[in-house]
Amino acid sequence: YFDRQGALVSEPFTYGTRENLTLHTFFYRLAHMSREQLGFDPTVIPADPEDVKAMLAYAPDAPTDYIEQQIYRTLSVDPKRPEVRTSTQWPAYELTMCGKRYIIARPTFASAALYGRCTQGYLAYDIEDNAVRFLKDSWRLDLDRVRPEHKAYERLHSEKVPHIATCLAHEDVPASNGSWQSTTVNSYFDPSRPSRGHYRLLIKEVCRSLTDFLDFGELTALMCYAIYAHKRAWEKAGVLHRDISVGNILILENGRGSNRKRTAILCDWDLCKYKEAMVINLKARTPDRTGTWYFRSALSLMFPCCPYRLADDIESFVHVYHYCVLRFHQTNRTSKLASFVENVYDFVEVRAADGAHVGSEDKFDMMHNARPLTVPINNPTLLAFLTDIAKLCSKHYATIDRTQLALEYDPRLRMRPVIAEVPEQAADLDQYIDDDIDEIEEAEEAAQDSPEPQPRSFEPKPERTLDNYKHIWTLFMRYARGKPEKQGGRRVRWPTYITKCQDLFRGTRVAPRKDNGFDSTRSQSWQVEPQ
């Protein structure tokens, strides 16, 4: 028996004899269960054909060409022959949420996981308002410390954070008796696990994937919108996203045809954390369970127990850009693309000491290197940009003491934890205070040894260039807007021809991991929940 928190398997039993009726009893009880007991959602029923016709009639008047295409796809209808036919594979359903009725059919995406959050996304037609929205359906943990995603949106919108999705409604999906639809398998585990509850979020915007960017000049500009949203969320609202990935940056279109304008939004804030909740501990409460594996920082993959910081999120934007280059541009890595991606982005080993998942050393080493991770063919502007990114990241990683991190965060070295429960920014101030104290003590000792005060020389500390937005924001904006780095410098000029190629990942075995599992493009899938 499966629900969204796990599976139950019976003990071996004898069947097929008159003396043992266990199997007969099982089928008898199964046959007498209600649809809800069998796992059907009582808030979803077969759609009225007239409502499906209304959704189809709305398609030509949709605000964008993309939404029109998605309506046809959702209903499994050929736009050239738009007869209303109910698909046997993806039939249309009427879904009730917060007292309103919506038509859904084929999901825009669906997790292949049997348990976990099991997120699914739908194009949802609002029957009453004659509009199309996006519906996110998932199973969230029923824990006080795990905030539902709509709470993050409320906080972000209260601080007027731009370039994020608009949350119109949310709901803990009710059962027929009015209680929250939740899992039961978890109560049989030893030790027990928290239950999961069925949860829905209604989003105003219907967006398209970041991988639909036209060319790398546009990709750079789209990334700027996402970085700016992240910057404002952290600086104004005190919210850190913690799951920057190619799937969580979406293209928002307005208008049709030649009047179309495209920006980007940063979505999926369900793994975010508030600034006041970010404390510096020697050990993360749940190591290596934040974000999408491909796009996590090299530091967080090598040291999964190291507290997650702002720099890790900022670095993830770099990995998103690298991912798009590898996937959609001919490079020096293309001939052995699958093996390169697997070695750098997909590699994982389970550490025997604590069961933590540890990532690739190659990725860590490449972040140290001031040379670009990959060399694009016949695109000097993109090469220059990747080189500047590599220099920026290398400068940051030059400040990281890998040996010290291993002593602090690798359980195989059996170091005793030292806990300092202070906010992240205050921790940095404590470091400066400690340095000042050391300098005072050294000065006092020197004064006792010599009557003459000795002048001291100080070397400037290497700059941790990913600890704030200054450098990454300036770099992306310079290449997005084409302005020279300084007065009299050369302007950035992207190629006037299309350099984006076909999807180089198509037909290969590489696909992004999420939460130590895989995304829905791969058959193997398992998920764990960040805490």
N, C-alpha and C positions, 0 to 999 in steps of 0.2 A: 504494500500500500504506500503510495506517494502522496505527500502534499508539499507545499513550498518550503518546508523546513527540513525535509529528509524523507527517509523510507523505512518501512517496517517489513521485516521478513519473518515468516513463521518458523517455529521449530519443525524439524522433520516429523511427519506423521504418516500412519498407515492409511491407505485409502483403497477403495475398490472391493471391500468385503462387507458382508452384512453386519458383521460385528462392529465395524468402525464407520460411522456416518459423518465424520468430520467434513469431508469434501461435499457431501450432499447438503449438510447444514449450511456450509459456506455459500453455495449457489442459491439455496433457498432464501437466505438472508439478503444476498445481493439482488435477487429478483424483486424483493419487497422494499428495497431502499427507494427513497424519493430522489428526484433529479438533483436536488440540492445536496443530498447526502452522497450522491455519486460524483459531486464536484462541479455541477453546472451552476453558473452564476444566475441568481434569480432576477438580477437587474437587467439582464439581456434576453431579448426574445426575438423571434424572426421578424424582419422588417415588413411593413405594409408596402406592397408594390407601388402604391401611389406616392409614398414618401420617397421611394427610390427614384421614381420618375422625376419628382421635384428636384432631387439632388442632381440628376443628370441634366435637367433643363437649366440648372444654375451654371453648369460648367462653362458655356460660352461667355457668360457675364462675369466670370471669376476675375479678381483684381490682377492676376498675373497669368502669363502663358503657362508657367510651371504648375500653378494650382489647377488649371484646367486639365493639364496632362495627368496630374495625380488623381483627379476625380475619375477619369477614365480608367486609370490603372487600378484604383481601389475597387471599382465596380466590375473589373475584368471585362471592360467594354472596348471594342474597336471604335476609335473616334470617327472613322470613315463610315461605319455602320452602327450608329449609336442606338440600336434597339435594346430595350431593357430586358436582359436575360439574367436570371439568377444563376450565378456560378455554383456548380456543385462542390468545387474545392474551396471557394471563398464566398459563401452566401452572405447576403446583407443582413445585418441585425439592427434592431432598435435598442439603444442603450439609454438608461435613465440615470442622470447624474444631477444631484442637487435640485431635483424636481423638474429638470428640463430633459427633453428627448433629443437624441442624436442618432444619426445613421452611421454605422461603421461597417467595414467589410474586410478586405485584404489589408493586413498590417503593413505599415511602411518599414518597420523592422521588428524582429522578435528574437529574444534570447533563446538559444537552443538548450539552456540549462534545465534540468529536471527540478532542481530546487535552488533556492537563493532568492534574489530580487526578481529574477525572471521578467525583466522589463520588456514591454511591448509598446509600440507607438502606432497610432491610428490617425488617419484623416477623418475628422468627425464633422458631419453636416448637421448644423443646428436647424432643426425643422421649423421652429418658431421664428427665428431671426433671419432665416434664409442666408446663412453664412457658413463658411468652412473654418474649422479650428483644428488645433492639434491636440490629441488626447494621449497622455502618458499613463500607462497602466503598469503597476508594479506591486511587489509585496515587501513592505518595509518592516524593519525590526520594531517590536513593541517594547521599546526601552525609553525611559525618560531622558537619558543623555543623548539619544539619537533623535535629533529634531527632524520633523517632516520637511520636505523641500519647500513647501509654500511659506514656511516661517522665514527661510532665507530670502525668498523673493519679497516678502513684506518688509524686511529690514533693508534690503537693497533699494527698493522703490521709495522707502521713507527718506533715504538720503539722495534720491534722484540720480542713482547710478545709471549712466547711459549704456546703450548697446547690449541690453539683456532682454530676455523674453518677458512678455507680459502675462502674468498668471491671472486668469479670469475666475477660476473656481478650483476648489479642491474638495476631496471627499474621502473619508474612511468608508469604504463600500459596505453597505449594510446587508445582513442576511435577511431572510423573510420574516424573522421574528424581531427585527430591528437592531440586533446586536451586530458588532463588527465581524465581518468575515475574517477568521483567523485560523491558524494552523493548530493541529492537535498532536501530530507525531512527536513534536519536541518534548512533550510531557513524559514520553516513554524512555527518553535517553537518560543515561547515567554517566556523568552529571547532566542534569536537565539543561536545555537550551531555551533562550527566550523565544516566544512565539513570533510569527510574522502576521501582519494584517494586510488585507487587500486595500490598495491606495490608488487614487486617481488624481491627476492634475490636468487642468484644461488650460492650454496656452493659446493666446490670440494669434500669434504669428505662425504661418506655415512656411518653413524655410527649406532650402536645399542644401545638400552636402557641400562641405568645403572642397571636396575633390572635384566639384563641377567648376572650379575656377577656370577662367579663359586662358590666362598665361601667367608667367611668373611675376610680371609687373603688377597685375591685379592681385595675385596671391599675397604679395608683400603688403599691398594696401589693405586687403581684408584682414591680415594679421594685425595691422595697426589698430583696427577697430576693437579686436578682441583684447589686445594688450591694454588699450585704454580702458576698456570695461573692467578688466582685472585690476588695473591701477586704481581706479576710482572706488572699486569695491573694497579694496584693502585700506586705502588712505582715508576714505570718507565714511564707509560703513563698517570697517574692521572685519571684513569677511574674506577668508582665503579659500579659493576654489578647490584646490587639491585634486583635481582630475582634468588637467589640461590635456586634451587629446584631439586628434583629427576629427573625431565624431562629435565633439562638444563645441566646435566652432562652426557656425552655420552661416550660409549666405542668405541674406534677407533681400528680396527683390521688391521693387515698387514700380508699377506701371507695366505696360506691354510694348512689345516690339522695339522700335527705335527710341521710345520714351522711357525705356526701362533703366532704372538706377539700382545699383547693387552696393550694399554695405554688409556688415557681418555682425552677428551677435554671439555672445558667450552664454551657453546654456548648461543645463544639468548641474545644479548646485546641491545635489543631495549628499555629496561627500564633503561639503564645505565645513570649515571650522571658524568660530569667532575668535577675534584677537584676544579677548580676555580669557578665553579657555585654553590658549596655547601656552603651556608651561614647559620649562626646560627640565626634563628628567634625564637621568643617564640612559634610561631604557624606555622605549615607546611601549604603551600599554598593549597594543596589538601590532607586532612588527609586520612590515611589508604588505599591508592590505589596503593601501590607499592608491587609488588611481588606476590608470591603464598601463600595463607593463611596458609596452614599447616606448612610451613617452615619459616615463618617470626619469628623474635625474639620475645620472650615473652614481652620484654619491649615495642616494637613498637605496639604490639597488645593491651596492657593495656593502653598505652598513644599514641594514633594514631596521635596526633598533635605534639608530640615531634619530633624534627628534626632527620632525618634518618642519621646514622653514620656508619663508618667502622665496629664497633663492632656488629651492627645488621646483616651485611652480614656474618661476621665470625661465629656468632652464628647459622646462617642458615645451615652451613655445619654440625653442630652438630645435628640439627633436621633431616637433610637428612639421616645421619647415623642411628639415632634412628628409623626413619621410615623404613629403610631397615631391621633392626633387628626385629621390631615388625611384619613386613610383611612376613619375610622369615626365622624366627627362632622360635622354640618353647620356650616360656618364661612363667614367672609367670602371665603374662597378657593375655595369649592366650585364656583361657576359657571365658573371658569377653572382648574380644578384641574390638568388635564394640563399646560397650559403653565407654571403656577407650579412644579409639581414638576420638570418638565424643566429650567427655568431655574435653580432653586436646587439641586436634588439630583442631577440627571442630567447636567448640562452638563459637557462635557470637551473640551479641545483639546490637541493634541499639540504640544509646544514644539519648534520646529525646531532650537534650539541643541543639545539633548541627547536629544530623543525622549521626554522625560518627559510624563506626562499631568497636566494642570493643571485644577483644578476651578473652580467658579463664584465670581466676585467678589460676586455677590448674597448668597451664603451667608456669606461673610466679613463683608460689610457688615451683614447682619442680626444677626450675633453681637455686633457693636458696639452695636446699637440696644437701648435699655432698654425698648422697647415689644415686646409679644409678636409672634411671627412670624405668628400667625393668631388670629382672634377667634372663639371658638365661639359658636354661636347658642343663647340661652336656657340658659346654664349658667354662672352667675356664679362658682361655686367653681372650675371649670376655668379660667375666664378669670383669676381671681386667682392661681391656681397658675402658669399660663403667664406671667403678668406678673412674678411673683417669680423664675421661671427666667430670664426675659429680663434682669432687673436683675442677677442673679448673673453671667450670662455677659458682659454688657456691662461689668461691673466688671473682670472678668478681661481682656477684650480691650482695655480702656483702657490696660493696662500693656504692650501689644505694640507695638513700634516697627516698623511695616511697612516703612519706608524702610531701616532697618538690616538687616532680614531680607532684603530684596531685594538689598542690597549683598553680603551673605554667601552667599546661596543661589540667586541667579538667575545662571546661567552666561552670560547675555547681557551682564552687566555685567563679566565677566572678572575677578573678584576672585581673588586667590591664596588657596588654602585654608590655614587655620591649624588644625592638628590638636592637640587636647588629649585624650589617651586617659585619661579618668578616669571613674569611675562617675557616674551621673546626679546622685545626691544630693551627692557630693563637688564636682561642678561648681558647684552653688549655693553651697557654702561658699567655693570659690575666688573667686566674685564678691564675697562679703563681704570676703574678705581683700584683694582688689584695692582695694576702696573704702577700707578702713582704711589701706592704704599711701598712697593718694592723699591722704587726710586728713592723715596725718603729714607728707607732703612739703609740702602747702599750709601747714600750721601752722608748719613750720620756715622757709619763705620769708617768712611774715608776721612771724615773730619777728625776722628779719634786717632787715626794712624798718621796724619800729616797736618802740620799747622797751616799749610798753604792749601786753599781750596783748589781742587783740580778740575779744569774744564772738561766737560763730557760731550762727546759727539753722538748725535742720534741719527739713525737711518730711518727714513720714512717707511711706515708699514706698507707692505704690498696691498693694493686696493682689491677688495672683494667686489668685483664688478657686477656680480649678479645679486648682490644683497639688496639692491634697490633698482628702480626703473630707469634711472638716469641714462645709462649707457645703452641698454637694449632698446629703449624708446627712441632715443636720438638716432641710433643706427637704422632701425626699421623705417622711421619717418624720412630719413635722408634718401633712402632708396625708393621709398614709395612716392615721394614728392619730386624727386629728381634734383633737389637743390644741392649745391656743392657743400663739402664739409666746412670750408672756411672761405672767406672772401677771396676771389681770384682763383678758387679751385675749380676743378672740372665738374660739370653737371653730370648727373647719372642719366644715361640714355639706354633704355631697354630696347632690344631688337624690335624692329617694325614688323617682323614676320612672326608667326606663331611657332614657338619652340616647344610647347607642350605636346607630348606624343601620346600614343595609346597607353592604356593601363598596363604597365610592365609586370604588375602583380597578378594579372589575370592568368589563370591556369597554373599558377605556382602554389606551393604549399605554405606560403607566408601570409600571415594575417595578424592583426594586433591582438595582444592579450588584454583582458580587462579583469581587474581584481584577482590576479593570478589564474584567471581562466582564459577562455578565448571568446572572441566576439562571434556573432551569429553567422559569420561567413564560413566557419569551420564546424565540422560535425562534432568534434570532441569539445565538451564545454563543462566547466565546473566553476562555481563562484563561492567566494567567502565574503563576509560583510565586514567592512572597516568599522572599528570602534574607537 
